[in-house]
Amino acid sequence: MNNLEFPTVTADEIRAIEARAHELRAEAMASFLRSLGRGVASLPGKLAALISRPRHA
């Protein structure tokens, strides 16, 4: 039951896989930075809302 067969991959296929991986990493990093920017941009509004809330007894 140790019959493992690995597909042969050419150098061009490896380069294509690496290029796609690079694209996916770049997209993930861009998405992370966008969400981080949105979070930082929303902080002043959240702090202002926290301070300006009416205080209840």
Secondary structure, 3 states (H helix, E strand, C coil): CCCCCCCCCCHHHHHHHHHHHHHHHHHHHHHHHHHHHHHHHHHHHHHHHHHHCCCCC
